[in-house]
Amino acid sequence: MAGDGEKKPVLEMVQADGADEGCVTFVLHDEDHTLGNSLRYMIMKNVDVDFCGYTITHPSETKINFRIQTRGGVPATEPFRRGLNELNDVCQHVLNTFQARVDEFKERQEQPMD
């Protein structure tokens, strides 16, 4: 358990002894279904991924156990990193589109009506 002055890690990698790099559980702290389901969707689009799923151990806990199994000797960290980057790109696109529409709306509100 982290002491008062220590920050707990945001991400941990859990791998069984003797397991290959293609079968890893990532523990994401302070997250919930919002990230879990979105990230699972992005990672499952990768053709090198055999399995991707997550569980939340208990409703009162804010951590996700995120499991990835890959094929062809691909390390599980690669689709995990790629999924995070792609999800970030999608979120950035949504944010930019939303902001552009808000700006358009504000401009229309400032113009006098005919």
HUBEL-V160958 format. One record per pair of residues at least 4 apart in sequence whose ideal C-beta (glycine too) atoms are under 6 Angstrom apart, sorted by the first residue. I is the first residue (numbers start at 0). J is the second residue. D is the distance in whole Angstrom. If there is no record, write none. Layout:
BEGIN
I:J:D
I:J:D
END
This chain:
BEGIN
1:5:4
1:7:4
9:28:6
10:27:6
11:26:4
12:23:6
12:25:6
13:24:4
14:18:5
14:23:5
18:22:5
20:74:4
21:69:4
21:75:6
22:68:5
23:67:6
23:75:4
24:64:6
24:66:5
25:65:4
26:62:6
26:64:6
27:63:5
27:65:6
28:62:5
29:61:5
30:34:5
30:63:5
32:36:5
34:38:6
35:53:4
35:63:5
37:86:6
38:82:5
38:86:6
39:51:5
39:53:6
41:82:4
41:85:5
41:86:5
42:48:6
42:51:5
42:78:5
42:82:4
43:51:5
45:78:4
47:69:5
47:70:6
47:71:6
47:73:4
48:69:6
48:78:5
49:68:5
49:70:5
50:68:4
51:67:5
52:66:5
53:63:5
53:65:4
54:64:5
55:63:6
56:60:5
67:75:4
67:79:6
69:73:4
69:75:5
73:77:6
76:80:6
78:82:6
END
